[in-house]
């Protein structure tokens, strides 16, 4: 190995180190503001390329889970009426029901899609999905815990049992324009173990999105405000380079 090769190897190592510093700074910036979207955002930061002369840290990075990458791009660039990269209120059905969307169905009122909403059981201080106890109280949670479980085959993902579901009337509507109350139709997911026991792995409910609901607030999102964390880190790039070199 000649001198240029040695210098190249050393510089590549330095560039790798710089990439790791940038990625860490980027993640720290996200931690200062994000809550429920923090995990998928950080999962999506990655080092895409390293050479003796450059390093590329991107969002999404190589190997980022597709769902996490989509959420991360929405957080970074904003999400509005024109899609990712725009901001402002919009009707979610514009994207859920567009031609070519997976899992779209057709009924007497046109296209529709059943949208899953994961839920948790007990109240928690950890940001995440809506909690049964918070909206329906202990009585609703106790009943949810006793539901016959909804089971999927862990190997194929095929639904093995639909399980039971909570009836309407165990909670109020979260919004006046909602068709169903907050807990109607909630199901208990469960996982099986080698000893044959079943353990709750969360709860889920579905809500049907279609054009049949004419309420102007139906499926209305306030949009996602662009955070532009990457630009904030870029503004400190000279300082980060000085730390490494």
Buried (B, 14 or more C-beta within 10 A) or exposed (E): EEEEEEEBEEBBEBBBBBBBBBBEBBBEBBEEEBEEBBBBBBBBBBBEEBEBEEBBBBBBBEEBEEEBBBBBBBBBBBBBBEEBEBBBEBBBBEBBBEEEEEEBEEEEEEBBBEBEBEBBBEEEEEEEBBBBBBBBEEEBBEBBEEBBBBBBEEEEEEEEEEBBBBEEEBBEEEEEEBEBBBBBBBBBBBBBEEEEEEEBBBBBBBBBBBBEBEEEEBBBBEBBEBBBBBEBBEEEEEEBEEEBE
